Amino acid sequence: MSRKHIVVLGAGVIGLTTAIKIQETGQYQVTIVAETLPGDAKGPGYASQWAGAVHMSFSRGDSDQQKLDMETFDVMWDLSQSGGLEESCFLRVTKRFLTANGTDDDCALGLTQMPDFRVLEKKELPGDATNGVSFTTLTIDTPIYLHYLHARFLASGGSIVRAKVQHINQILEGGAEVFDISKPLRSVDAVIVCSGLGTRFLGGIEDKDVFPIRGQTVLLRAPWIRHSLAFDVVGPDPSLCRYFIPRRSGNVIIGGTMGVDDWFPRARPETTQYILKEALILCPELAGTDLPPGHIPSVEDLYPNIIEEGCGLRPGRKGGIRFGFDLFPVNDARKTVPVVYNYGHGGYGFQSSWGCASVVLRNLTQVFHHA
Ligand SMILES: Cc1cc2nc3c(=O)[nH]c(=O)nc-3n(C[C@H](O)[C@H](O)[C@H](O)COP(=O)(O)OP(=O)(O)OC[C@H]3O[C@@H](n4cnc5c(N)ncnc54)[C@H](O)[C@@H]3O)c2cc1C
């Protein structure tokens, strides 16, 4: 029996993970169609290239989200085993999450299942923190991890077509081959929409609940930093937060911002200064390990180690991630093709990616079961 042909739209962490999950069942032939791919120059249409990233669940009492996050954590924890081929994508770290405005329970919400979880004692809290928790997790070197996903998908027999899709009907009627004139058109059995922020503008879907949450960061060289810290919203401005995330490579991402509906695609110089200043308060060791005795670390000490500053647009969505499916009429309604949704992952696309891919696979099975 020939395998069903599935097109996944998008090659961010969500599209790649979903495509792998479906392709590796052996029951489907998957083609990804995407405008940007791992390794492309960084830009505002591809959030995955900008992510820190660390696995720290934001589920905060939402049990469905917690399941998605924990399934993903288990997969990534296995991948990060010492000596494994995928180990270079991850760094296992102790993570502290602090607040100056909350309680121990606020900090702990959604995190108590993490390995080595504990509430910090008051004497362990740095600076203006009033409460905090500590646990073991992993950080993800996102550019390397995206390359790993890309290679794993191709190795499992999947294929990729680079194209910008203007309207979902283009794929529904002509398959991925509609963008490759060297190949004959081919019918498609289902389309999975994993187009992140692009879904706001994708003809036939145009989901106006999708919006950007801008995250500005600085990437530094600091291989001596091997733990991670995040501080929740600081002061009256809810768009400012503080964190640092070391990667196995020795680079460290510091941030950051959570600018709701902020579309500006370049780093703002004054925000970079804010990020550097706050990161030094959180972690003076970022300035180096060989500073002269008595030297007080300053922002200037960080300059020689800066690799880049930049920002990404997280694909936020009112109501959270969109799952489920619709049947779209094709060829003057002579047939219908299922369109399955997986987009709107905001600031938690990496840490929920494998759980979300499982939901899509279940939905796909359900679609064909009822067909
Ligand atoms: C600064 C920052 C820090 C972050 N930190 C974390 C973290 O610590 N942990 C975490 O889990 N997450 C983090 N995130 C969030 C994470 O990056 C996103 O949730 C995730 O990348 C979303 O992935 P995606 O695949 O849905 O979208 P994207 O990565 O944006 O990919 C979208 C894909 O769809 C394609 N596409 C869109 N429209 C079209 C079209 N019309 N035609 C063809 N192709 C199209 C694009 O080309 C691209 O391939 C962070 C994000 C930022 C910016």
The ligand as a Tripos MOL2 file, in Angstrom:
@<TRIPOS>MOLECULE
LIG
   53    58     1     0     0
SMALL
NO_CHARGES

@<TRIPOS>ATOM
      1 C1         14.8900   35.5050   22.4890 C.3       1 LIG1
      2 C2         14.0880   34.2330   22.4910 C.ar      1 LIG1
      3 C3         14.2880   33.2890   23.4860 C.ar      1 LIG1
      4 C4         13.5520   32.1100   23.5010 C.ar      1 LIG1
      5 N1         13.8070   31.1850   24.4840 N.ar      1 LIG1
      6 C5         13.1230   30.0170   24.5010 C.ar      1 LIG1
      7 C6         13.3900   29.0350   25.4980 C.ar      1 LIG1
      8 O1         14.2620   29.2210   26.3550 O.2       1 LIG1
      9 N2         12.6670   27.8800   25.4770 N.ar      1 LIG1
     10 C7         11.7170   27.6400   24.5090 C.ar      1 LIG1
     11 O2         11.1160   26.5720   24.5220 O.2       1 LIG1
     12 N3         11.4350   28.5720   23.5590 N.ar      1 LIG1
     13 C8         12.1070   29.7510   23.5460 C.ar      1 LIG1
     14 N4         11.8100   30.7010   22.5960 N.ar      1 LIG1
     15 C9         10.6130   30.5130   21.7520 C.3       1 LIG1
     16 C10        10.8760   29.6490   20.5270 C.3       1 LIG1
     17 O3         11.9330   30.2020   19.7940 O.3       1 LIG1
     18 C11         9.6140   29.5660   19.6790 C.3       1 LIG1
     19 O4          8.5050   29.1310   20.4430 O.3       1 LIG1
     20 C12         9.8060   28.5770   18.5230 C.3       1 LIG1
     21 O5         10.9970   28.8650   17.8410 O.3       1 LIG1
     22 C13         8.6350   28.6070   17.5580 C.3       1 LIG1
     23 O6          8.9550   27.7290   16.5120 O.3       1 LIG1
     24 P1          8.0880   27.6390   15.1950 P.3       1 LIG1
     25 O7          8.6740   26.4960   14.4330 O.co2     1 LIG1
     26 O8          6.6460   27.6330   15.5320 O.co2     1 LIG1
     27 O9          8.3250   29.0290   14.4290 O.3       1 LIG1
     28 P2          9.5800   29.5770   13.6190 P.3       1 LIG1
     29 O10        10.8590   29.1390   14.2040 O.co2     1 LIG1
     30 O11         9.3670   31.0470   13.4700 O.co2     1 LIG1
     31 O12         9.4710   28.8820   12.1910 O.3       1 LIG1
     32 C14         8.4470   29.2280   11.3000 C.3       1 LIG1
     33 C15         8.7080   28.4950    9.9810 C.3       1 LIG1
     34 O13         7.5800   28.6810    9.1370 O.3       1 LIG1
     35 C16         8.0170   29.1770    7.8850 C.3       1 LIG1
     36 N5          6.9390   29.9650    7.2840 N.ar      1 LIG1
     37 C17         6.1230   30.8630    7.8690 C.ar      1 LIG1
     38 N6          5.2440   31.3510    6.9920 N.ar      1 LIG1
     39 C18         5.5150   30.7380    5.8100 C.ar      1 LIG1
     40 C19         4.9620   30.8060    4.4860 C.ar      1 LIG1
     41 N7          3.9170   31.5990    4.2060 N.pl3     1 LIG1
     42 N8          5.5250   30.0470    3.5070 N.ar      1 LIG1
     43 C20         6.5780   29.2480    3.7580 C.ar      1 LIG1
     44 N9          7.1440   29.1280    4.9830 N.ar      1 LIG1
     45 C21         6.6090   29.8720    5.9840 C.ar      1 LIG1
     46 C22         9.2600   29.9750    8.2110 C.3       1 LIG1
     47 O14        10.0470   30.1860    7.0510 O.3       1 LIG1
     48 C23         9.9180   29.0160    9.2270 C.3       1 LIG1
     49 O15        10.5790   27.9750    8.5390 O.3       1 LIG1
     50 C24        12.5600   31.8790   22.5200 C.ar      1 LIG1
     51 C25        12.3790   32.8080   21.4940 C.ar      1 LIG1
     52 C26        13.1270   33.9770   21.4780 C.ar      1 LIG1
     53 C27        12.9180   34.9560   20.3450 C.3       1 LIG1
@<TRIPOS>BOND
     1     1     2 1
     2     2     3 ar
     3     2    52 ar
     4     3     4 ar
     5     4     5 ar
     6     4    50 ar
     7     5     6 ar
     8     6     7 ar
     9     6    13 1
    10     7     8 2
    11     7     9 ar
    12     9    10 ar
    13    10    11 2
    14    10    12 ar
    15    12    13 ar
    16    13    14 ar
    17    14    15 1
    18    14    50 ar
    19    15    16 1
    20    16    17 1
    21    16    18 1
    22    18    19 1
    23    18    20 1
    24    20    21 1
    25    20    22 1
    26    22    23 1
    27    23    24 1
    28    24    25 2
    29    24    26 1
    30    24    27 1
    31    27    28 1
    32    28    29 2
    33    28    30 1
    34    28    31 1
    35    31    32 1
    36    32    33 1
    37    33    34 1
    38    33    48 1
    39    34    35 1
    40    35    36 1
    41    35    46 1
    42    36    37 ar
    43    36    45 ar
    44    37    38 ar
    45    38    39 ar
    46    39    40 ar
    47    39    45 ar
    48    40    41 1
    49    40    42 ar
    50    42    43 ar
    51    43    44 ar
    52    44    45 ar
    53    46    47 1
    54    46    48 1
    55    48    49 1
    56    50    51 ar
    57    51    52 ar
    58    52    53 1
@<TRIPOS>SUBSTRUCTURE
     1 LIG1         1 GROUP 0 **** ****
